[in-house]
Structures are given as structure tokens and as C-alpha cells.
Amino acid sequence: MPALADADRYRPAHCPQCQAQQPLRGHGFYRRTLVDTGFDGVIRVRRYLCRDCQRTVSLLPQFALPYLCFSVSVIALFLVARLREGRTLRTAVVAAAQPHMPYQRGRFWIRRFQQQVKPTSSFQEGRVSPNQPRASTLRPAASSTR
């Protein structure tokens, strides 16, 4: 694996967890599985350590999502084929260049996408103000009659 010309280029200037304003110290790498349209294998992910809070920060590449082994492009290809073009689950999987992927994974991506889009689209349509909680987060007040 070729070395970076400038190893400090992507080093975070501060800790995103405790906001300490000092550069993080290199703390090695970990291996992570990644599936993309032209790649199915393991990548190395750089880790950094905050000297103040003693927590680690991982620097994922732009095409990888936290906790998911499939790349942004594979998920996007599937969602476009299924939701925008109206393809079946099976043909959407083929359009995402993952012909052996189980359909349940595609359903998970659709549900997750729809859950994240609803609050955003409600805000953009003016139905919800930025500071107003969504109705699903409101609980009825407890009755104080005894």
C-alpha cells in the first residue's frame, strides 16, 4: 500500500468528541470489509487518539459509511433503481452490481432512507419549523387527577 505524501494532511485538528483544540495522535489502523461496484475486500482505516479524553476517532474514506460494509455508490445505485426507476428488488440489486445480495439488505436500505428523508422533506415543505419537535417525539402529558 503506497504511503501518503503528507501523513498529517487528513489528521483532525481537534477532537470531535470532547472538542479539545489540539491535533490528535496517530493510533494505528484497523481493517474493515468494504463492498463497492468494483471492489470487494478489506481496507485499512486510520485511527487517532485524543490525549484529553482518551477516546479514539476513525477516519473513514468518503465512500464508506459508518457501520455498513457497502459503499455509498452501491447503496445509491440500488435506491435510484428501486425508488426512482421503479425496478423490482431483484433488478435493483443487479443495477447496483450486487447480483448475489439478499433482498432483505435492500429493504433495510429503503426503510432507513425513507426514515431519514421524511423529517427533511417536512422541514423543506414548511410543515415543520426547525425548532418544533415532530409529532412522533411528543408524549401526552401525564394526568394529575387523583
N, C-alpha and C positions, 0 to 999 in steps of 0.2 A: 504494500500500500504506500503510495507516494506521500512524503511529508509536506505539510503546508509551508509555503514560503515565509509567512508571518504567523507564528503559532499564537500570538496574542490578538490577532485580528478579530476573532469572534468571542474572546473572553468577556464575560459580563463585567461591567464597570461597578455594579453594586449587586447586593443580594436581593432577589425578587421576593424573598420570604420575610426577612427582617429589615430590609431597606438600608442595611449598613453600607455606607458610602466608601467602600474600599474594594479593589479588584478581588475576585475570587481566586483561590489557589487551585491549580490543576489537581485532580484526584483520580486520574486513570480513566479507563474506558469500561463499558460493558457491551456485551454482544446482544443483538436484538434481531429477530426474524423480520424480514420485510418482503412483501409481495407487491410487485409492480407489473406493468404490462410487459416489460422486457427483462425483468429481474425477479428471481425467487431465491432468496438466500439470506445470509447474515451480514449485518453491517455493524460497525463499531460506533458507539455513541459516547461522546466526550462527557465526562463528569467533572464538576467543580465543587469545591468545599468552601463554605463561608467560615471564616475564622471566628466570627462573633457568635453565631447561633449554632455552629457545628452541624448544619444540615447540608445535604448535597443538592446540586442543581444539575440536571442533564440538559445538554444542548442538542435537541433533535434537529435533523435537517428539515428544510421547508416542506418536503414532500411526505413526511411521516407525521402521523397523528398520535397523540398520547394514548396508550392502552390498546391501540389497534395495529394489527400486523399488516393490513392492506394500506397501500399508499393513497394519497388524496386523488390522484388521477384515476385509479381503478374505481374508487367509490363514486367519483364524479361521472365517469363513463356509464356506470351502472344506473345511477339516479337519472341521468339525462335520458337514457334509453327507456327506462321504465316509466318515469313520471312525465317527461316532456313528449317523448315519441310514442308512448302508449304500448310499448312492447310487452310481451309476456315475461314472467320471471326467467324462464329458460332462455329466451332470446336476449334478454338484457344481460344475463350472465355471459353469454357468448360475446356480446358487444363490448363488454368490459375485459375481454381477453382472459376470462377465467372459466373455461368450459366445465371444469370439474368441481366448481364451488357449490356447496349446498345452498338451496334456495332460502333456507332459514336465515342465513347470513344477510342475504339481500333484503329480506323482510325486516331484519333488525335495522339495517341502514335506512330504510324507508321510514320506519317508526321514529327513529332518532332524528332524522332530517325534519320530518313533519312536526315533531315536538319543539324543535328549535326555531322553525320558521314561523309558527303561529304567533308567539309573542312579538316577534319583529314585525310581521305584517300588520298586526293590530296597531302597533305604535305608528307605523308608516301611514296607515289609513286614517289616523287621527282618532281612533276609538279609545285609545288608552294614552294618558299623559305619561311622561317619563317617570314621575314620582308616584303615580297611582298604582297600587298593587292590583294584580289580576284577581278576578273573582275566585279562581280556584285556590288562591292562597288565603282568602279571608275565611275566618271561622265565626259562626254565630256567637254572640255574647252569651255568657253563662247567665242563667236565670237566677235572680237574687231573692225570689219569693220563697219564704219558708213556711 
